[in-house]
Amino acid sequence: MTKFSRFTLPFFMLFMSVMQAQIEKTDPLYKTIMSKDSLFFSIGYNTCNIKQMENLLSDSFEFYHDKGGFEDRKNFINDFKNGLCKSPETYQLKRVLVDKSTEVYPMYKDGKIYAAIQNGDHLFYEKMGSQAEKLVGEAKFTHLWILENGEWKLKNSLSFNHHPKQTTDSETMFDNDQSMKSWLKENNIPTLGLGIIEDGKLQQVKVFGGIRKGIPAAHNALFNVASLTKPVTAMVALRLISSGKWKLDEPLDTYWIDPDISHDPRHTKLTTRMILSHQTGFPNWRWMNSDKKLNFQFDPGTRYQYSGEGFEYLRKALEKKFGKTLEKLAQELIFQPLKMKDTSYIWGKNTDEARFVTGYNEKGEAYPIEKSTTANAADDLHTTVEDYGNFMVSIMKGKNLKPDVFQEMIKKQVKVKENKYFGLGFEVYDLGNGEYALSHGGADQGTRCIAIVLPDSGKGIVIFTNVDDGYKVYEKLVLHYLGEQGRKIIKIETK
């Protein structure tokens, strides 16, 4: 790396005795300094916009670098022009601020702010010709911003502690947007939606990539989350059970009998408990059978077999009983109470196609968007990371469920594999020492997604991707954000 890739100043220690306490990120001064930082680096330094950089430098600017020494304003600009910016088509170096690393301290004179000190960490990405950019190093910096004639100018900059950094270092990779973008590009993940739950709250929502090629995705991008639909349907039923309007173990033939199995007496055994724990005996989907008809492949309640048909059976029973569509029931019981304004089973007049993420196969070929006008209880829910993250927070806390119903939900209803069970609507991982995780995944053409919560620690993660092999990024994300509990989940899954 050249000396022009980072900035700081050694003599800032002289100011320590007069510095005030670090200000909050909501403070107007903090936002101003962050804006100036972005103008200088994102718009100036990273794009070789020399004019932009010059506008933000004080006439008395001084630059100190732990590898390259001292430069005044004139020499700094000249070397930048003739160094990093001499041939940007063949070599580029990008500086990216590390999330959460910035500290800003105001400097006062006669009770008024005249300067501010900015401390932080930054990463450096190198790009050679047409090659993909790579993370090559990191350093610390200290900046002195000063008010000159009412304008904030960068007066002194010190850059130090430079050392190499590789993209395999998840400690920085997952805490920095540019690192994440590079990692996702390496893994051919067009779009990633990420929700991080900590202390029982949805603390972060990030979306990387695009709605479709060439169009960036916003944080409220809409995803088809495939089988993450099932937990929502399960919660509709469990809310009705909590309110005394539905029974967990009541035979469903009172309300619905599928014509395909009406001749089979085993239909009288079907209950909501069996459906939510995948013990109906149904195939996943009837179209998988040679005759395309629904059938029992074993006696209900005797063992586990994942089935979307079961959830559709429950939908029809619920709709018959209450005279309302599943969409209407979910709006009343789940979406409106949790303010999930961007979540729906159906494609309706209020669906914003401009925010809908396109799905792809592993070759990068786009799938058509599913625009269902009738709810499927098991598939094709569309939602945002924020909506589904808050839904998972409500699950973690058993919100709007009676305690006994919540206990049934997290109970190990049926064993799936060693230390993994199905409860009611959710997979239950036994993590030992009384700890457990609740989870569910989704997989369909152009979508791979998963949601996990750890009720004991208040942690959780929501991962949405829009490509057939998006599951390949699960492990590193789960390990990074869920720590030891995440490692245990991965171990159970990979046995």
Beta strands, then each sheet from edge to edge (+ up, - down):
strand 1: 57-65
strand 2: 69-72
strand 3: 91-97
strand 4: 103-109
strand 5: 112-128
strand 6: 134-148
strand 7: 151-164
strand 8: 191-198
strand 9: 201-212
strand 10: 215-216
strand 11: 223-224
strand 12: 382-383
strand 13: 414-417
strand 14: 420-422
strand 15: 427-432
strand 16: 435-444
strand 17: 447-454
strand 18: 459-465
sheet 1: 2+ 1- 7- 6+ 5- 3+
sheet 2: 2+ 1- 7- 6+ 5- 4+
sheet 3: 10+ 9- 8+ 18- 17+ 16- 15+ 14- 13+
sheet 4: 11+ 12-
end
